[in-house]
Amino acid sequence: MSRGGPKSARRDGFPAKDAGLGRVDALIAGAILLVAGAGYWPTLGFGLVSDDLSLFGGNYQLQSLRYLPSFFTGGVWDAVLHGKVDGALYRPLFLVYVTVLNLLCRGRAEWLHASSVLLHAMNSALVFFVLRRWLTGGKRLAAALGAALFALHPAHAGSVAWVSASPDLLAGFLLLVSLLFYDRAGAGRALPVVIAFLVFVAALFVKETAIVFPLALAGGDWLAGRFSGRRLALFLSGSVFYYLCRLAALAGQTEQGLSLAHLDMGKLWYLARFIPAYAKQLLWPTGQPFFLFAPVDHYLAGLRLVAWGGLFLALWALAWRLKPRRALLAGGWILLFLAPALALAFCNQPIFEVRYLYLPSLGFVLLITLLMAGLEDRVGAGWLLLLTIPILLAAGYVGGRESKFFRDGAALCERIIRSAPTSSKGYLCLAAEREGSGDPGRALELLNQALALAASPEERVESNYDLGLFLAKGRDPLAGLPYLREAVRLDPAHSAANNAIGNICLIARRPGEAIGYYQRALESRRDNFEALFNLGQAYELTGALPQALDSYRKFVAQAPRELYPRQFALAQGFIRRAAGR
């Protein structure tokens, strides 16, 4: 086995010897678990918002365990997206997790939020154990304070308070467990490495960001003077295995609109905006933007890059003076796990979300913990507590305030609008909330604003579809027809828009025309069960009874009965009557 690394790898005590974790450490971990739980306890009263409604309400696959095998052959949103799958994500074990969770919690929002809080609390306790193993000299207090900072850091508000962000929490849990097992592996101890590898592969199938984990392990091993090419090859094979599975399941689909064929190097300036924005959210996490779609002001972006980037580098330089190996480890961890988030600057619509800092923040916490350990050496434990406890209380307060933006859909949509006033996303989101709360006039106004702001083809499709569907539900369904047809013109594979046009044709007593739209809806989405049932009705109205029977039989065989009880009764009634004839 080949080993390598800096000759002076141990001059600052890195890697740490076994930290001798015992009963006191277990008690501290329990206290940190309680601190994290207390910090986000109010989120148990929050509702389901935005993607939660599609994931738990609109995804029929989460209603039964019989759909579990299909999670490994498709993307996260395959069961709920309307048309072409743009933004495909391959996270089968996350879908397994939320399916079991949904069935256990029976879709109750408070229990779903409780599961997120519990996961974050366990992660915070695991961070304490990681920091204890990474520090030497009995720095138990610094490790505890660092873990408490991880527990209360406001940048984690979105990951904890938004149920759809639970892949961050679950992947973080698995990677921390893998890291602890890996760190316990010594000469001739293969079992901890095998366990670490298997847990890492599970993390990959929860969230693809874990793909950089082998590089983080290899960098830590090199700094510790124990680099192993075999271990690196083992973990890289896990990444390759995940990538091949993803490639087979999502053939032709692109992640968040990002592909090598669509890279726009003109968006490099977005990096100058993203990097200082993420640095600011780690150092001064207030006023968190939800999305950033607005054009880049090059002058302001440069100033922010110098200001926040310079402050971050200054803190890293202080940590470097204290423990250079650990400072390199912390910096490398931040950069590696932040790289996938920075890549989203090149999307069709560049995406910035503070919750992407959940995994990189472990490196930031290590950096701060190194500074706290150095401060403890100089001023003592008492002064360290006196200085850090107010910071932790402030972090808890700000985190609680930031998490309130996820308490309901309206608060989240308004934040999106403030973050990206020139994007149609927030207006579409708020329009759906206003329609649901019984304010159709305001909803129509917001939908028209969204259509006026829509710049990209994707935004125009979504805005035309939402406005057309809203008008189709009104007194004059034909009023929505021009907008739905525009959505189909821009995206012929938009299954839901084709289905909606077919419904309007049925209302207008044109079942023959409706049949063509239902067929197009099913061509792009074979599991559009509403279109399948509606196709049977259209055939029945035209007198094409054998075709109607075939459509109804397919519907009964494929559709989840619990989601379509009325349609099931009608289809089965037709099938029985046909059998009687």
C-alpha positions in Angstrom: 0.0 0.0 0.0 1.5 3.3 -1.1 1.6 6.1 1.5 2.8 9.7 1.2 2.3 13.2 2.4 4.2 16.1 3.9 7.2 15.0 5.9 6.3 17.5 8.6 2.7 16.2 8.7 2.8 15.7 12.5 4.5 18.9 13.6 1.2 20.5 14.5 -0.2 17.3 15.9 -2.1 16.3 12.8 -3.6 13.8 12.6 -4.8 13.6 16.2 -4.3 10.5 18.2 -7.4 8.7 19.4 -9.3 11.4 21.2 -10.3 9.0 23.9 -14.0 9.6 23.6 -15.8 8.7 26.8 -18.8 9.3 29.0 -18.2 13.1 29.2 -18.0 13.3 25.4 -21.3 11.4 25.2 -22.9 13.8 27.6 -21.6 16.8 25.7 -22.9 15.3 22.4 -26.3 14.8 24.1 -26.3 18.5 25.2 -25.5 19.6 21.7 -28.3 17.5 20.3 -30.7 19.3 22.7 -29.3 22.7 21.7 -29.9 22.0 18.0 -33.4 20.7 18.8 -34.2 23.7 20.8 -32.9 26.1 18.1 -35.3 24.7 15.5 -38.2 23.5 17.7 -40.5 26.3 16.4 -40.3 24.8 12.9 -42.6 22.0 14.0 -45.5 24.4 13.7 -44.6 25.3 10.0 -46.5 24.0 7.0 -45.4 22.4 3.8 -44.3 25.0 1.2 -43.2 25.1 -2.4 -41.6 21.8 -3.5 -43.0 20.1 -0.4 -46.5 20.3 -1.9 -45.3 18.6 -5.1 -43.1 16.1 -3.4 -45.5 14.9 -0.7 -48.9 16.0 -2.2 -48.4 15.6 -6.0 -46.1 12.6 -6.1 -48.2 9.4 -6.2 -45.1 7.3 -5.9 -44.6 8.3 -2.2 -48.0 6.9 -1.3 -47.0 3.2 -1.4 -43.9 1.0 -1.0 -44.7 -0.7 -4.2 -43.1 2.1 -6.2 -39.7 1.8 -4.5 -38.0 0.0 -7.4 -39.0 2.8 -9.8 -36.9 5.3 -7.7 -33.7 3.7 -9.1 -34.7 4.0 -12.7 -35.8 7.7 -12.8 -35.3 11.2 -11.3 -36.7 12.8 -8.2 -39.3 14.8 -10.1 -40.3 12.2 -12.8 -43.7 11.7 -11.2 -44.6 15.3 -10.7 -43.0 17.4 -13.5 -45.4 18.5 -16.2 -43.3 18.1 -19.4 -39.7 17.5 -20.3 -37.6 16.8 -17.2 -35.2 19.7 -16.9 -33.4 19.8 -13.6 -33.3 16.0 -13.2 -31.9 14.8 -9.9 -31.0 11.1 -9.3 -31.5 10.5 -5.6 -33.2 7.1 -5.2 -32.3 6.6 -1.5 -33.7 10.0 -0.7 -37.0 9.0 -2.3 -36.9 5.7 -0.3 -36.3 7.8 2.9 -39.2 10.3 2.2 -41.6 7.5 1.2 -41.1 5.6 4.5 -41.2 9.0 6.3 -44.4 10.0 4.6 -46.1 6.7 5.4 -45.0 6.8 9.0 -46.0 10.5 9.4 -49.1 10.1 7.3 -48.2 13.4 5.5 -48.5 15.4 8.7 -46.3 18.5 8.4 -45.3 18.7 12.1 -43.9 15.2 12.1 -42.1 15.7 8.8 -40.5 18.9 10.2 -39.7 16.9 13.4 -37.7 14.4 11.3 -35.6 17.2 9.8 -34.9 18.7 13.2 -33.9 15.3 14.6 -31.5 14.7 11.6 -29.9 18.1 12.1 -29.5 17.5 15.8 -27.8 14.2 15.2 -25.5 15.8 12.7 -24.5 18.4 15.2 -23.7 15.7 17.7 -21.6 13.9 15.1 -19.8 17.1 14.2 -18.7 17.3 17.9 -17.1 13.8 17.6 -15.4 14.7 14.3 -14.0 17.9 15.8 -12.8 15.9 18.9 -10.9 13.5 16.6 -9.4 16.4 14.6 -8.2 18.4 17.6 -5.5 17.5 20.1 -4.5 18.6 23.6 -7.8 18.0 25.3 -9.7 20.7 23.3 -13.0 19.4 24.4 -14.5 22.8 25.1 -13.5 24.2 21.7 -14.9 21.1 19.9 -18.2 21.5 21.9 -18.5 25.2 21.0 -17.7 24.5 17.4 -20.4 21.8 17.2 -22.8 24.2 18.9 -22.0 26.8 16.2 -22.8 24.1 13.6 -26.1 23.4 15.4 -27.2 27.0 15.5 -25.6 28.5 12.4 -28.3 30.6 10.5 -27.0 29.3 7.1 -28.7 26.0 8.0 -32.1 27.5 8.5 -33.3 26.5 5.0 -32.0 22.9 5.2 -33.8 22.3 8.5 -37.0 24.4 8.1 -37.8 23.2 4.6 -38.7 19.6 4.4 -37.7 19.3 0.7 -34.1 20.3 1.7 -33.8 17.1 3.8 -31.3 15.6 1.3 -28.7 18.0 2.7 -29.4 16.6 6.2 -29.5 13.0 5.3 -26.4 13.1 3.1 -24.6 15.1 5.8 -25.5 12.4 8.4 -24.2 9.6 6.2 -21.0 11.5 5.3 -20.2 12.3 8.9 -20.8 8.6 9.9 -18.5 7.6 7.0 -15.9 10.1 8.1 -15.8 8.8 11.6 -15.4 5.2 10.5 -12.7 6.2 8.1 -10.8 8.1 10.7 -10.8 5.0 13.0 -9.1 2.8 10.3 -5.6 2.0 11.2 -2.9 -0.3 9.8 -4.4 -3.7 9.0 -8.0 -2.6 9.9 -10.0 -3.0 6.8 -13.5 -3.3 8.3 -13.9 0.4 9.2 -12.8 1.4 5.7 -15.3 -1.0 4.1 -18.1 0.4 6.4 -17.1 3.9 5.5 -17.1 3.1 1.8 -20.6 1.5 1.9 -22.0 4.5 3.9 -20.4 6.9 1.4 -22.1 5.1 -1.5 -25.4 5.4 0.3 -24.8 9.2 0.6 -24.2 9.4 -3.1 -27.6 8.0 -3.8 -29.1 10.6 -1.4 -27.4 13.7 -2.9 -24.9 13.9 -5.7 -22.8 16.5 -3.9 -21.2 13.6 -2.0 -19.2 12.8 -5.1 -16.4 15.1 -4.0 -16.0 13.2 -0.7 -13.2 10.9 -1.9 -11.0 13.9 -2.7 -11.6 15.4 0.8 -10.5 12.0 2.4 -7.5 11.8 0.1 -6.5 15.4 0.9 -6.8 14.7 4.7 -4.7 11.5 4.3 -2.0 13.4 2.4 -1.8 16.1 5.0 -1.6 13.4 7.7 1.2 11.6 5.9 -0.9 8.4 5.4 -2.1 8.8 1.9 -3.3 5.5 0.4 -3.8 5.1 -3.3 -5.9 2.0 -2.8 -8.3 3.7 -0.5 -8.7 6.6 -2.9 -9.3 4.1 -5.8 -11.9 2.3 -3.7 -13.9 5.5 -2.9 -13.5 6.8 -6.5 -15.0 3.5 -7.7 -18.1 4.3 -5.7 -18.4 7.7 -7.4 -18.0 6.0 -10.8 -20.7 3.4 -9.9 -23.1 6.2 -8.9 -22.4 8.2 -12.0 -23.0 5.2 -14.3 -26.3 4.4 -12.5 -27.3 8.0 -12.8 -26.4 8.1 -16.5 -28.5 5.0 -17.2 -31.5 6.3 -15.3 -31.5 9.9 -16.5 -30.4 9.4 -20.1 -30.9 12.7 -22.0 -31.8 14.7 -18.9 -29.8 17.6 -17.6 -29.1 18.6 -14.0 -30.7 22.0 -13.2 -30.4 22.9 -16.9 -26.6 22.5 -16.7 -24.7 20.5 -19.3 -21.4 20.8 -21.1 -23.2 21.7 -24.3 -24.9 24.7 -22.6 -22.0 26.1 -20.6 -22.0 29.9 -21.0 -18.6 31.2 -20.1 -20.1 34.7 -20.2 -21.6 33.8 -16.8 -18.1 33.7 -15.2 -19.1 37.0 -13.5 -21.7 35.2 -11.6 -18.9 33.4 -9.8 -17.7 36.9 -8.7 -21.1 37.3 -7.1 -21.6 33.8 -5.8 -18.3 33.5 -4.0 -18.6 36.6 -1.8 -22.3 35.9 -1.2 -21.5 32.4 0.1 -18.6 33.8 2.2 -20.9 36.4 3.6 -23.5 33.9 4.6 -20.9 31.9 6.5 -19.5 34.9 8.3 -22.5 37.2 8.6 -25.6 35.1 7.8 -28.4 37.8 7.7 -30.7 38.8 4.9 -30.3 35.4 3.2 -31.4 35.5 -0.5 -33.3 32.5 -1.6 -32.5 32.7 -5.3 -30.2 35.0 -7.3 -31.3 35.4 -10.9 -30.7 39.1 -11.3 -28.0 40.4 -13.7 -24.5 40.9 -12.3 -23.3 44.4 -11.5 -19.6 43.9 -12.3 -18.3 46.8 -10.1 -20.3 45.7 -7.0 -19.5 42.1 -7.5 -15.8 43.0 -7.6 -16.1 45.1 -4.4 -17.9 42.3 -2.6 -15.4 39.7 -3.7 -12.6 41.8 -2.3 -14.4 42.6 1.0 -15.9 39.3 2.0 -13.3 37.2 0.3 -10.5 39.2 2.0 -12.2 38.8 5.4 -12.5 35.0 5.0 -8.9 34.7 3.9 -7.8 36.8 6.9 -9.6 34.3 9.3 -8.0 31.4 7.4 -4.5 33.0 7.7 -5.0 33.2 11.5 -5.9 29.5 11.6 -2.9 28.7 9.4 -0.6 30.4 11.9 -2.0 28.2 14.7 -2.4 24.8 12.9 -1.4 24.9 9.2 -2.4 21.3 8.4 -5.8 21.6 9.9 -6.3 25.0 8.3 -5.6 23.4 4.9 -8.0 20.6 5.7 -10.7 23.1 6.6 -10.1 25.2 3.5 -10.1 22.2 1.2 -13.3 20.9 2.7 -15.1 24.2 2.1 -13.8 24.5 -1.5 -14.6 20.9 -2.5 -18.1 20.9 -1.2 -18.9 24.4 -2.4 -17.7 23.5 -6.0 -21.1 21.9 -7.0 -23.0 25.0 -5.8 -20.6 27.3 -7.7 -21.2 25.2 -10.8 -24.9 26.3 -10.7 -23.7 29.8 -11.7 -23.6 28.4 -15.3 -27.2 27.3 -15.3 -29.7 28.6 -17.8 -31.0 30.5 -14.7 -28.1 30.8 -12.2 -29.2 29.4 -8.8 -28.0 30.6 -5.4 -29.3 29.0 -2.3 -27.9 29.4 1.2 -28.8 25.9 2.1 -26.0 24.6 -0.2 -23.6 25.6 2.6 -24.7 22.8 4.8 -21.9 20.5 3.9 -19.2 23.2 3.3 -20.0 24.6 6.7 -18.2 21.7 8.4 -14.9 23.1 7.1 -15.9 26.6 8.3 -16.7 25.2 11.7 -13.3 23.5 11.9 -11.7 26.8 11.0 -13.5 28.7 13.7 -12.8 25.8 16.2 -9.1 26.2 15.5 -9.3 29.9 16.3 -11.3 29.1 19.5 -8.7 26.5 20.6 -5.9 29.1 20.1 -7.9 31.6 22.1 -8.5 29.1 24.9 -4.7 28.6 25.1 -4.2 32.4 25.5 -7.1 33.6 27.7 -8.4 30.4 29.3 -11.7 28.5 29.2 -13.6 31.1 31.2 -12.9 34.0 28.8 -13.5 31.7 25.8 -17.0 30.9 27.1 -17.7 34.6 27.9 -16.8 35.6 24.4 -18.5 32.8 22.5 -21.8 32.2 24.3 -23.2 35.6 23.2 -22.2 34.8 19.6 -24.0 31.4 19.8 -27.1 33.1 21.3 -27.1 35.6 18.5 -26.7 32.8 15.9 -29.7 31.0 17.4 -31.8 34.1 17.3 -30.9 34.9 13.7 -31.3 31.3 12.6 -34.8 31.3 14.2 -35.7 34.5 12.3 -34.4 33.2 9.0 -36.3 29.9 9.4 -39.6 31.9 9.7 -39.4 32.5 6.0 -40.3 28.8 5.5 -43.3 28.9 7.9 -45.8 29.2 5.0 -45.8 29.5 1.2 -46.6 33.2 1.1 -43.6 34.1 3.3 -41.3 32.0 1.1 -42.7 33.4 -2.2 -42.3 37.0 -1.0 -38.7 36.3 -0.1 -38.1 34.9 -3.6 -39.5 38.1 -5.1 -37.3 40.3 -2.9 -34.2 38.2 -3.8 -35.0 38.2 -7.5 -37.5 40.9 -8.4 -36.8 40.5 -12.1 -37.6 36.8 -12.2 -41.1 35.4 -12.7 -40.5 32.5 -10.2 -41.6 34.4 -7.1 -44.7 35.9 -8.7 -45.8 32.4 -9.9 -45.3 31.0 -6.5 -47.2 33.8 -4.7 -50.0 33.6 -7.3 -50.6 30.0 -6.4 -50.7 30.9 -2.7 -53.1 33.8 -3.3 -55.4 31.5 -5.4 -55.3 28.9 -2.6 -56.2 31.5 0.0 -59.3 32.7 -1.9 -57.9 35.8 -3.5 -58.3 35.2 -7.3 -58.1 38.9 -8.2 -54.6 39.2 -6.7 -53.6 35.8 -8.1 -54.5 37.0 -11.7 -52.6 40.2 -11.2 -49.5 38.3 -10.1 -49.8 35.8 -13.0 -49.8 38.7 -15.5 -46.8 40.2 -13.8 -45.0 36.9 -14.0 -45.7 36.6 -17.8 -44.5 40.2 -18.3 -41.2 39.4 -16.5 -40.6 36.0 -18.1 -37.4 36.2 -20.1 -36.1 32.7 -20.7 -38.0 30.1 -22.7 -38.5 28.0 -19.5 -40.1 31.0 -17.7 -42.4 31.8 -20.6 -43.6 28.2 -20.7 -44.3 28.1 -17.0 -45.9 31.5 -16.9 -48.2 30.8 -19.9 -49.2 27.4 -18.5 -50.0 28.8 -15.0 -52.0 31.7 -16.4 -53.8 29.6 -18.9 -54.7 27.0 -16.2 -55.9 29.7 -13.9 -58.2 31.2 -16.5 -59.5 27.7 -17.6 -60.8 27.2 -14.0 -62.9 30.4 -14.3 -66.3 31.1 -15.7 -64.9 31.1 -19.3 -62.5 28.2 -19.7 -61.9 29.2 -23.3 -60.1 32.3 -22.0 -57.2 30.1 -21.0 -56.8 28.4 -24.3 -54.4 30.9 -26.0 -52.0 30.8 -23.1 -52.0 27.0 -22.9 -51.5 26.7 -26.6 -48.5 29.1 -26.4 -47.0 26.9 -23.6 -47.4 23.9 -25.9 -45.9 25.8 -28.9 -42.8 26.6 -26.8 -42.7 23.1 -25.3 -44.6 20.5 -27.3 -43.8 17.8 -24.7 -45.5 19.7 -21.9 -47.8 16.9 -20.8 -50.0 18.9 -18.3 -50.6 21.7 -20.8 -51.7 19.2 -23.5 -54.0 17.6 -21.0 -55.5 21.0 -19.9 -56.2 21.9 -23.6 -57.9 18.5 -24.0 -60.1 19.3 -21.0 -61.1 22.6 -22.5 -62.0 20.9 -25.8 -64.2 18.4 -23.9 -66.0 21.3 -22.1 -66.5 22.9 -25.6 -68.0 19.6 -26.8 -65.1 18.9 -29.2 -64.1 15.3 -28.0 -62.4 14.5 -31.3 -60.0 17.4 -30.9 -59.5 16.5 -27.3 -58.3 13.0 -28.2 -55.3 14.4 -30.0 -54.2 16.5 -27.1 -54.6 13.6 -24.6 -52.5 11.4 -26.8 -49.7 14.0 -27.0 -49.9 14.3 -23.2 -49.4 10.6 -22.9 -46.6 10.5 -25.4 -44.4 12.7 -23.2 -45.6 11.3 -19.9 -47.0 7.7 -19.9 -47.8 8.1 -16.2 -50.1 11.1 -16.7 -53.0 9.1 -15.3 -55.4 12.1 -15.6 -54.8 12.3 -19.3 -55.2 8.5 -19.6 -58.6 8.6 -17.9 -59.7 11.7 -19.8 -58.7 9.9 -23.1 -61.1 7.1 -22.2 -63.9 9.7 -21.6 -63.2 11.4 -25.0 -63.3 8.1 -26.8 -66.6 7.2 -25.0 -68.2 10.5 -26.1 -67.2 9.9 -29.7 -68.6 6.4 -29.7 -65.3 4.7 -30.0 -66.1 2.2 -27.3 -63.3 -0.3 -27.8 -60.7 2.4 -27.6 -62.5 3.8 -24.5 -62.4 0.3 -22.9 -58.7 0.0 -23.6 -57.9 3.4 -22.0 -60.0 2.6 -18.9 -58.4 -0.8 -18.5 -54.9 0.8 -18.7 -56.0 3.4 -16.1 -57.3 0.8 -13.7 -54.1 -1.3 -14.1 -51.6 1.5 -13.7 -53.0 4.4 -11.7 -52.8 4.5 -7.9 -56.4 4.0 -6.7 -56.0 6.0 -3.5 -55.3 9.2 -5.5 -58.1 8.8 -8.1 -61.1 7.1 -6.3 -63.8 8.9 -8.4 -62.1 8.1 -11.7 -61.6 4.5 -10.6 -65.3 4.0 -9.8 -66.3 5.5 -13.2 -63.7 3.4 -15.2 -64.6 0.2 -13.4 -68.3 0.9 -14.0 -67.7 1.3 -17.7 -65.6 -1.9 -17.8 -68.4 -3.9 -16.0 -71.0 -2.5 -18.4 -68.8 -3.5 -21.4 -68.4 -7.0 -20.0 -72.2 -7.2 -19.6 -72.7 -6.3 -23.2 
